[in-house]
Amino acid sequence: MRKALLRKTKAMSCLLPNQSSLLFKPAITPTISSHHFLPKPSIFSLLTPLSARPQPQPLGLRNWNSRTQFRCLGMSSGKEVESISYLSQLEAAEIDENLMGPLGFSVDQLMELAGLSVACAIAEVFKPSEYKRVLAICGPGNNGGDGLVAARHLYHFGYKPSICYPKRTPKPLYSGLMTQLESLSVPFLSAEDLPLDLSDNFDIIIDAIFGFSFHGTPRPPFDALIQRLVSCQNYHHTGLKSTVVVSVDIPSGWHVEEGDVTGEGIKPDLLVSLTAPKLCAKKFGGHHFVGGRFVPPAILEKYKLHLPPYPGTSMCVRIGKLPQVDISSLRENYISPALLEEEVEADPFDQFRKWFNDAIAAGLKEPNAMALSTSAKDAKPSSRMVLLKGVDTNGFVWFTNYESRKGKELSENPHAALLFYWDGLNRTVRVEGPVEKVSDAESEQYFHSRPRGSQIGAIVSKQSSIVPGRQYIQEEYNELEAIHSDGRLIPKPKYWGGYRLKPVAFEFWQGQTSRLHDRLLYSPAEVDGKRGWKIDRLAP
């Protein structure tokens, strides 16, 4: 097996003084499982009168074999980081042999998963709105193949990748990867065609040159390319964003176990370790992700590996502490279609329906979540998140405890403001107006449409009051759950019900570049003797 693996890396002989010192580089990242996500309701279900809505039915999730979205989520805790395993070069090679031997993985399968893992990690840290132009510098081995795959996925994630692939591997696997990129019109650049200062043309550079199998001193043209990566990492004295470098598994030129021995090598902003971090990663202090969720129990047990848990269906997981961030430098440069007066709906309720449906179609989580701001007679405002449960031309409806802080404030000052924030679409909607309680019949209807657990929770929680601890609430819940275990109708408490905000103003906000955001304000006005709405543009 070792000889067979060494033959696979023959293409790297042009780089090293001694080919016999090569070990096969792992191109390994997680296999994936997924969930069949349930379709989200249309906005029109929110417009249906409560009395006409069907009762909710219990729904389940089942696994399927395709994936609708890949994300790198979560961060391992401090204790988990301390216990994470770091591999030596020999251990990494042996694990690869086992994966592609008795465990049945193929090179192209692992390479595909590796590249996807790298692309997901990049998308998690460096958004395409700020870091769109990507250069993948690919070596002749499997590490270079990982870079080619990552570039393809980044293209589909909304980035603009380019490829520098000086020593192409003449094998069908790599030819296929190049053909896939060429079909997307991804440009291939020679080392000679690259600009002298890479930071002038690229926001992200993927270092996919050498993997953990590398020994010796880099040879042309990779020695010069590595030096250019080092030089482009110097931050501008003006404080402007600099080009970031992402290394695949091992920063090229580093010793696999001892790291950047000379102190003059690449210092990547992001490192994506494959399977498990290598020993050199202990000396890395930037964004660090691990991809390799597919590792079977037999490998974990044999090598006593401790790997971080992957949340949900994530392709990779962040390890270590987050790098220190200058809060003042956090910003997004929004890129959105223009929001023009002549293109929006004349009625703000229709415009809201349109945008709400867009949020649902985009798969945004809880698109009906909204910030509700209220104040009492003292004019001291308070805000909290609630869920929109109905909207029609009469207003926006939500349900809550009338004796909560918001309920008491609304009893003193029956006016409020709502704010919807749809991050994935760069949109917000503000709605302001007087507030009134909905009818008791409407509250009763909605209360009994909720899951029984939520009904019991609403009774148990004396919202906004001080309680001795969580255990106290849980015991109260358990007692009430036992009382209502017979399945009979649970009475709605008198202190629980709905509110309706009747809008007197809408503002639709669309994020744009350079803070030149679109803001359209709808205000009541008479149109041809009838009540209508006028539209004014506000300065951003």
C-alpha positions as CSV (number, residue, x, y, z in Angstrom):
1,M,0.0,0.0,0.0
2,R,2.8,2.5,0.9
3,K,4.5,1.9,-2.5
4,A,1.2,2.4,-4.3
5,L,0.6,5.6,-2.4
6,L,4.1,6.8,-3.2
7,R,3.5,6.2,-6.9
8,K,0.5,8.5,-6.7
9,T,2.8,11.4,-5.7
10,K,5.3,10.9,-8.4
11,A,4.3,14.2,-10.0
12,M,6.0,16.0,-7.1
13,S,9.5,14.8,-8.1
14,C,10.1,18.0,-9.9
15,L,10.0,19.8,-6.6
16,L,12.2,17.8,-4.3
17,P,15.8,16.7,-4.1
18,N,14.8,13.2,-3.0
19,Q,11.6,11.6,-4.2
20,S,12.0,8.7,-1.8
21,S,11.3,11.0,1.1
22,L,7.7,11.6,0.0
23,L,4.7,10.4,2.0
24,F,1.2,10.6,0.5
25,K,-0.7,13.8,1.5
26,P,-4.2,13.2,2.8
27,A,-7.0,14.9,1.0
28,I,-9.7,14.1,3.6
29,T,-12.7,15.9,4.9
30,P,-16.1,14.9,6.3
31,T,-18.7,12.8,4.6
32,I,-22.0,14.4,5.2
33,S,-25.5,13.5,6.2
34,S,-28.4,15.8,6.1
35,H,-32.0,16.5,6.9
36,H,-35.0,16.8,4.7
37,F,-36.0,20.3,5.7
38,L,-39.7,21.0,6.0
39,P,-41.2,23.5,3.6
40,K,-41.8,26.8,5.3
41,P,-45.3,28.4,5.2
42,S,-46.2,31.1,2.8
43,I,-46.8,34.6,3.9
44,F,-50.4,34.0,2.9
45,S,-50.8,31.6,5.8
46,L,-50.1,34.6,8.0
47,L,-52.8,36.5,6.3
48,T,-55.5,33.8,6.8
49,P,-57.8,34.6,9.7
50,L,-56.9,32.6,12.8
51,S,-60.3,30.9,12.9
52,A,-59.7,29.6,9.4
53,R,-56.3,28.2,9.9
54,P,-55.8,24.4,10.0
55,Q,-54.6,22.9,13.3
56,P,-50.8,22.2,13.3
57,Q,-49.9,18.6,12.9
58,P,-46.8,17.0,14.4
59,L,-44.0,16.7,11.8
60,G,-40.8,14.8,11.7
61,L,-37.5,15.0,10.0
62,R,-35.9,12.1,8.1
63,N,-32.4,11.8,6.7
64,W,-31.7,11.9,3.0
65,N,-28.6,11.6,0.9
66,S,-28.2,15.0,-0.6
67,R,-27.4,18.3,1.0
68,T,-29.1,21.7,0.3
69,Q,-26.6,23.8,2.2
70,F,-23.0,23.3,3.5
71,R,-21.8,25.4,6.4
72,C,-19.0,25.5,8.9
73,L,-20.6,26.2,12.2
74,G,-19.8,26.3,15.9
75,M,-16.6,26.4,17.9
76,S,-15.2,23.8,20.2
77,S,-15.0,24.7,23.9
78,G,-11.8,25.4,25.7
79,K,-11.6,21.9,27.2
80,E,-12.3,20.3,23.9
81,V,-9.5,22.4,22.3
82,E,-7.0,21.2,24.9
83,S,-7.8,17.6,24.3
84,I,-7.7,17.7,20.4
85,S,-5.2,15.4,18.9
86,Y,-2.3,16.6,16.7
87,L,-0.8,14.2,14.2
88,S,2.8,13.6,13.4
89,Q,3.7,13.2,9.7
90,L,4.0,9.4,10.0
91,E,0.6,9.1,11.8
92,A,-1.1,11.2,9.1
93,A,0.4,9.0,6.4
94,E,-0.7,5.8,8.1
95,I,-4.2,7.1,8.6
96,D,-4.4,7.9,4.9
97,E,-3.2,4.4,4.1
98,N,-6.0,2.9,6.2
99,L,-8.7,5.2,4.7
100,M,-7.8,4.3,1.1
101,G,-7.1,0.7,1.9
102,P,-9.4,-1.4,4.0
103,L,-11.9,1.5,4.6
104,G,-12.6,1.9,0.9
105,F,-12.1,5.7,0.3
106,S,-10.9,6.8,-3.1
107,V,-8.5,9.7,-3.8
108,D,-11.1,11.6,-5.8
109,Q,-13.8,11.2,-3.2
110,L,-11.5,12.5,-0.4
111,M,-10.3,15.3,-2.6
112,E,-13.9,16.5,-3.3
113,L,-14.7,16.5,0.4
114,A,-11.4,18.3,1.2
115,G,-12.0,21.1,-1.3
116,L,-15.6,21.5,-0.1
117,S,-14.5,21.7,3.5
118,V,-11.9,24.4,2.6
119,A,-14.5,26.4,0.6
120,C,-17.0,26.2,3.5
121,A,-14.4,27.5,6.0
122,I,-13.5,30.4,3.8
123,A,-17.1,31.3,3.3
124,E,-17.6,31.2,7.1
125,V,-14.9,33.7,7.8
126,F,-14.5,35.8,4.7
127,K,-17.8,36.9,3.1
128,P,-17.9,37.4,-0.7
129,S,-19.3,40.9,-0.2
130,E,-15.9,41.9,1.1
131,Y,-13.5,39.2,-0.1
132,K,-14.7,38.3,-3.6
133,R,-11.6,37.9,-5.7
134,V,-9.9,34.6,-5.0
135,L,-6.6,33.2,-6.3
136,A,-5.9,29.5,-5.8
137,I,-2.3,28.6,-6.1
138,C,-2.2,24.8,-6.7
139,G,0.7,22.4,-6.4
140,P,1.1,19.3,-8.5
141,G,-0.1,16.8,-5.8
142,N,-3.3,16.2,-4.0
143,N,-3.0,19.4,-2.1
144,G,-3.3,21.2,-5.4
145,G,-6.3,19.1,-6.3
146,D,-8.0,20.2,-3.0
147,G,-7.4,23.8,-4.1
148,L,-9.0,23.2,-7.5
149,V,-12.1,21.7,-5.9
150,A,-12.3,24.5,-3.4
151,A,-12.2,27.1,-6.2
152,R,-15.1,25.4,-7.9
153,H,-17.2,25.4,-4.8
154,L,-16.3,29.1,-4.1
155,Y,-17.5,30.0,-7.6
156,H,-20.9,28.6,-6.7
157,F,-20.8,30.4,-3.3
158,G,-20.6,33.7,-5.1
159,Y,-16.8,34.3,-5.3
160,K,-14.7,35.1,-8.4
161,P,-11.9,32.5,-8.4
162,S,-8.8,32.4,-10.6
163,I,-6.3,29.5,-10.7
164,C,-2.5,29.4,-10.8
165,Y,-1.5,25.8,-11.6
166,P,2.2,25.9,-12.8
167,K,3.0,22.1,-12.7
168,R,-0.2,20.4,-13.9
169,T,-0.6,16.7,-13.0
170,P,-1.3,14.7,-16.2
171,K,-3.9,12.4,-14.8
172,P,-7.6,12.1,-15.6
173,L,-8.7,13.2,-12.1
174,Y,-6.8,16.5,-12.4
175,S,-7.8,17.0,-16.0
176,G,-11.4,16.6,-15.0
177,L,-11.1,19.2,-12.3
178,M,-9.6,21.7,-14.8
179,T,-12.3,21.0,-17.3
180,Q,-15.0,21.7,-14.6
181,L,-13.4,25.0,-13.8
182,E,-13.0,25.9,-17.5
183,S,-16.7,25.2,-18.1
184,L,-17.4,27.9,-15.5
185,S,-15.0,30.3,-17.3
186,V,-12.7,30.4,-14.3
187,P,-9.4,31.9,-15.6
188,F,-6.1,30.0,-15.4
189,L,-3.1,32.2,-14.9
190,S,0.6,31.3,-15.3
191,A,3.0,32.3,-12.6
192,E,4.5,34.8,-15.1
193,D,1.1,36.4,-15.6
194,L,0.5,37.1,-12.0
195,P,0.9,40.7,-10.8
196,L,4.0,41.6,-8.9
197,D,1.9,42.6,-5.9
198,L,-0.8,39.9,-5.5
199,S,-2.8,42.1,-3.1
200,D,-3.6,44.5,-5.9
201,N,-5.7,41.9,-7.7
202,F,-6.9,39.4,-5.1
203,D,-8.7,39.5,-1.7
204,I,-8.1,35.9,-0.8
205,I,-5.2,33.6,-1.8
206,I,-5.5,29.9,-1.3
207,D,-2.2,28.2,-0.5
208,A,-2.8,24.7,-1.9
209,I,0.8,24.1,-2.9
210,F,2.3,21.6,-0.5
211,G,0.7,19.2,1.9
212,F,2.1,17.2,4.9
213,S,4.1,14.9,2.6
214,F,6.5,17.7,1.6
215,H,10.2,17.5,2.5
216,G,13.1,19.6,1.5
217,T,13.3,23.1,0.0
218,P,10.7,24.4,-2.5
219,R,11.9,24.6,-6.1
220,P,10.9,27.1,-8.8
221,P,8.4,28.3,-9.4
222,F,6.9,27.6,-6.0
223,D,9.8,29.1,-4.0
224,A,9.1,32.5,-5.6
225,L,5.3,32.1,-5.2
226,I,5.7,31.4,-1.5
227,Q,7.8,34.5,-1.1
228,R,5.1,36.5,-2.8
229,L,2.5,35.1,-0.4
230,V,4.7,36.3,2.5
231,S,5.2,39.7,1.1
232,C,1.5,40.4,0.2
233,Q,0.5,39.8,3.9
234,N,2.0,43.0,5.1
235,Y,-0.8,45.2,6.3
236,H,-1.3,48.6,4.7
237,H,-0.3,51.3,7.1
238,T,-3.4,53.2,6.2
239,G,-5.4,50.5,7.9
240,L,-7.1,49.2,4.7
241,K,-8.1,45.6,4.4
242,S,-5.2,43.5,3.2
243,T,-5.2,40.3,1.2
244,V,-5.8,37.2,3.3
245,V,-4.0,33.9,2.9
246,V,-5.8,30.5,3.5
247,S,-3.6,27.4,3.8
248,V,-4.9,23.9,3.1
249,D,-3.8,21.5,5.8
250,I,-0.2,22.8,6.1
251,P,1.1,26.2,5.4
252,S,3.4,25.6,2.4
253,G,7.1,25.6,3.4
254,W,6.4,24.8,7.1
255,H,7.9,21.8,8.7
256,V,5.0,19.4,9.3
257,E,5.9,19.0,13.0
258,E,8.0,22.0,13.9
259,G,6.2,24.7,12.0
260,D,7.7,27.8,10.6
261,V,11.3,27.0,11.7
262,T,12.9,30.2,10.2
263,G,10.1,32.5,11.2
264,E,10.1,33.9,7.6
265,G,7.5,31.6,6.1
266,I,3.8,32.1,5.3
267,K,1.7,33.2,8.2
268,P,-1.8,32.4,7.0
269,D,-4.9,34.1,8.2
270,L,-6.9,30.9,8.0
271,L,-5.8,27.2,8.3
272,V,-8.0,24.3,7.4
273,S,-6.6,21.1,8.9
274,L,-7.8,17.9,7.3
275,T,-8.7,14.9,9.4
276,A,-6.9,16.3,12.4
277,P,-4.4,19.1,13.0
278,K,-0.8,18.3,12.4
279,L,1.8,19.1,15.1
280,C,2.8,22.3,13.4
281,A,-0.7,23.7,13.9
282,K,0.0,24.1,17.6
283,K,2.1,27.2,16.6
284,F,-0.7,28.7,14.5
285,G,-2.7,31.5,16.0
286,G,-5.2,32.6,13.3
287,H,-8.6,31.3,12.3
288,H,-8.3,27.5,12.5
289,F,-10.9,24.9,11.3
290,V,-10.8,21.1,11.2
291,G,-12.4,19.1,8.4
292,G,-12.6,15.3,8.6
293,R,-15.9,14.3,10.0
294,F,-15.9,11.0,8.1
295,V,-13.2,9.4,10.3
296,P,-14.6,6.0,11.4
297,P,-14.5,4.7,15.0
298,A,-11.8,2.2,14.1
299,I,-9.4,5.0,13.2
300,L,-10.3,7.0,16.3
301,E,-9.7,4.0,18.6
302,K,-6.5,2.8,16.9
303,Y,-4.8,6.3,17.0
304,K,-6.5,7.5,20.2
305,L,-7.8,10.5,18.3
306,H,-9.7,13.2,20.1
307,L,-11.5,15.3,17.5
308,P,-14.0,18.2,18.1
309,P,-17.7,17.5,17.7
310,Y,-19.2,18.8,14.5
311,P,-22.5,20.7,15.1
312,G,-25.5,19.8,13.0
313,T,-24.5,18.9,9.5
314,S,-21.5,21.1,9.4
315,M,-18.6,20.2,7.0
316,C,-16.0,21.6,9.4
317,V,-15.6,23.1,12.9
318,R,-13.6,25.9,14.3
319,I,-11.1,25.0,17.0
320,G,-9.1,27.2,19.3
321,K,-9.9,30.7,20.4
322,L,-11.2,33.3,18.0
323,P,-8.5,35.8,17.0
324,Q,-8.8,39.2,18.6
325,V,-10.9,41.5,16.5
326,D,-11.0,45.2,16.3
327,I,-14.7,45.8,16.7
328,S,-14.5,49.2,15.0
329,S,-13.3,47.4,11.8
330,L,-16.2,45.1,11.5
331,R,-18.4,46.1,8.6
332,E,-20.2,44.8,5.6
333,N,-20.1,46.3,2.1
334,Y,-23.6,45.4,1.0
335,I,-24.3,44.5,-2.6
336,S,-28.0,44.5,-3.5
337,P,-30.4,45.4,-6.3
338,A,-31.5,49.0,-6.1
339,L,-34.8,49.8,-4.3
340,L,-36.5,52.3,-6.6
341,E,-39.7,54.2,-6.0
342,E,-41.1,53.3,-9.4
343,E,-40.6,49.6,-8.8
344,V,-42.0,49.1,-5.3
345,E,-45.7,48.4,-4.6
346,A,-48.0,51.3,-4.0
347,D,-49.4,49.7,-0.9
348,P,-46.8,49.0,1.9
349,F,-48.7,45.9,3.0
350,D,-48.2,44.4,-0.5
351,Q,-44.5,45.4,-0.4
352,F,-44.2,43.7,3.0
353,R,-45.8,40.5,1.6
354,K,-43.4,40.6,-1.3
355,W,-40.3,40.9,0.9
356,F,-41.5,38.4,3.4
357,N,-42.0,35.9,0.7
358,D,-38.5,36.6,-0.5
359,A,-37.2,35.9,3.0
360,I,-39.1,32.6,3.0
361,A,-37.8,31.6,-0.4
362,A,-34.3,32.4,0.7
363,G,-34.6,29.9,3.5
364,L,-33.9,32.4,6.2
365,K,-34.4,31.2,9.8
366,E,-37.5,32.6,11.5
367,P,-38.3,35.3,8.9
368,N,-41.2,36.3,11.1
369,A,-38.9,37.2,14.0
370,M,-39.2,40.9,14.8
371,A,-37.9,43.3,17.4
372,L,-40.7,44.9,19.4
373,S,-39.9,48.3,21.0
374,T,-42.2,49.8,23.7
375,S,-42.1,52.4,26.4
376,A,-44.1,53.3,29.5
377,K,-45.1,56.8,30.5
378,D,-41.6,57.5,31.6
379,A,-40.5,57.3,27.9
380,K,-37.7,54.8,28.7
381,P,-37.7,52.4,25.8
382,S,-37.3,48.6,25.9
383,S,-36.9,46.1,23.1
384,R,-37.2,42.3,22.7
385,M,-37.7,39.7,20.0
386,V,-41.2,38.3,19.3
387,L,-42.7,36.3,16.5
388,L,-45.2,37.7,14.0
389,K,-48.2,35.5,14.0
390,G,-50.5,37.3,11.6
391,V,-50.6,40.3,9.2
392,D,-53.4,41.8,7.1
393,T,-54.6,45.3,6.2
394,N,-55.7,45.6,9.8
395,G,-52.2,45.3,11.2
396,F,-49.4,43.0,12.6
397,V,-50.3,40.5,15.3
398,W,-48.3,38.8,18.0
399,F,-49.1,37.0,21.2
400,T,-47.7,37.3,24.7
401,N,-48.3,37.6,28.4
402,Y,-50.3,40.8,29.2
403,E,-48.6,41.0,32.6
404,S,-45.1,41.0,31.1
405,R,-43.0,44.2,30.9
406,K,-44.1,44.9,27.4
407,G,-47.7,44.3,28.3
408,K,-47.5,46.8,31.2
409,E,-45.8,49.3,29.0
410,L,-48.4,48.9,26.3
411,S,-51.2,49.4,28.8
412,E,-49.6,52.8,29.8
413,N,-48.5,53.8,26.3
414,P,-50.3,51.9,23.5
415,H,-47.8,52.7,20.8
416,A,-44.9,50.5,19.5
417,A,-42.4,50.0,16.7
418,L,-41.5,46.7,15.0
419,L,-38.3,45.9,13.2
420,F,-37.7,43.0,10.8
421,Y,-34.1,42.1,9.9
422,W,-33.4,39.7,7.0
423,D,-29.6,39.3,7.0
424,G,-29.3,37.2,3.9
425,L,-31.1,39.7,1.8
426,N,-29.6,42.9,3.3
427,R,-33.1,44.1,4.2
428,T,-34.9,45.6,7.1
429,V,-38.5,46.8,7.6
430,R,-39.6,49.2,10.3
431,V,-43.3,49.5,11.2
432,E,-44.7,52.0,13.7
433,G,-48.2,52.6,15.0
434,P,-50.8,52.3,17.8
435,V,-51.4,49.0,19.5
436,E,-54.6,47.3,20.7
437,K,-55.5,43.9,22.0
438,V,-57.0,41.4,19.7
439,S,-60.4,39.8,20.5
440,D,-60.5,37.2,23.2
441,A,-61.9,34.8,20.6
442,E,-58.8,35.3,18.4
443,S,-56.5,34.8,21.3
444,E,-58.4,31.6,22.3
445,Q,-58.2,30.3,18.8
446,Y,-54.4,30.8,18.5
447,F,-53.7,29.6,22.0
448,H,-55.2,26.2,21.3
449,S,-53.4,25.9,17.9
450,R,-50.1,25.8,19.8
451,P,-48.4,22.6,20.9
452,R,-49.6,21.5,24.4
453,G,-46.1,22.0,25.8
454,S,-46.2,25.7,24.7
455,Q,-49.7,26.1,26.2
456,I,-48.4,24.7,29.5
457,G,-45.3,26.9,29.3
458,A,-47.4,30.0,28.8
459,I,-49.3,29.2,32.0
460,V,-46.3,28.4,34.1
461,S,-44.3,31.5,33.1
462,K,-45.2,34.6,35.0
463,Q,-43.3,36.5,32.3
464,S,-40.7,39.1,33.4
465,S,-41.2,38.2,37.1
466,I,-38.2,37.2,39.2
467,V,-37.9,33.4,39.9
468,P,-35.6,31.4,42.3
469,G,-34.0,29.5,39.4
470,R,-34.6,27.3,36.4
471,Q,-35.4,24.3,38.5
472,Y,-38.3,26.1,40.0
473,I,-39.8,26.7,36.6
474,Q,-39.2,23.2,35.5
475,E,-40.9,21.8,38.6
476,E,-43.9,24.0,38.0
477,Y,-44.1,22.8,34.4
478,N,-43.8,19.1,35.4
479,E,-46.7,19.5,37.9
480,L,-48.9,21.2,35.4
481,E,-48.0,18.7,32.7
482,A,-49.1,15.9,35.0
483,I,-52.4,17.6,35.7
484,H,-53.2,18.0,32.0
485,S,-51.9,14.5,31.0
486,D,-55.5,13.4,30.2
487,G,-55.5,15.2,26.9
488,R,-58.4,17.5,27.7
489,L,-58.5,21.1,26.6
490,I,-56.1,23.3,28.5
491,P,-57.8,26.6,29.5
492,K,-56.2,29.8,28.2
493,P,-55.1,32.0,31.1
494,K,-56.8,35.5,31.2
495,Y,-53.4,37.2,31.3
496,W,-52.3,35.8,27.9
497,G,-53.4,37.0,24.5
498,G,-52.6,38.9,21.3
499,Y,-51.8,42.4,20.3
500,R,-52.3,44.1,16.9
501,L,-50.2,47.1,15.7
502,K,-52.0,49.3,13.2
503,P,-49.3,50.8,11.0
504,V,-49.1,54.6,10.5
505,A,-45.6,54.3,9.0
506,F,-43.5,51.8,7.1
507,E,-39.8,52.1,6.2
508,F,-38.2,49.6,3.8
509,W,-34.3,49.6,3.9
510,Q,-32.0,47.9,1.4
511,G,-28.3,47.8,2.1
512,Q,-26.0,49.2,-0.6
513,T,-22.3,49.8,-1.2
514,S,-20.5,52.6,0.5
515,R,-23.4,53.2,2.9
516,L,-25.6,54.6,0.1
517,H,-28.5,52.5,1.4
518,D,-32.0,52.7,0.0
519,R,-34.6,53.9,2.4
520,L,-38.3,54.3,1.3
521,L,-40.8,55.7,3.8
522,Y,-44.5,55.0,3.4
523,S,-46.8,57.6,5.2
524,P,-50.6,57.9,5.1
525,A,-51.9,60.4,2.6
526,E,-55.1,61.1,0.6
527,V,-55.0,59.9,-3.0
528,D,-57.9,61.0,-5.2
529,G,-60.0,61.6,-2.1
530,K,-59.2,58.1,-0.7
531,R,-56.9,57.0,2.0
532,G,-53.6,55.9,0.5
533,W,-49.9,56.1,1.0
534,K,-47.2,58.4,-0.2
535,I,-43.6,57.2,-0.7
536,D,-40.6,59.4,0.2
537,R,-36.9,58.6,-0.1
538,L,-34.9,59.1,3.1
539,A,-31.2,59.9,3.2
540,P,-29.1,56.9,4.2
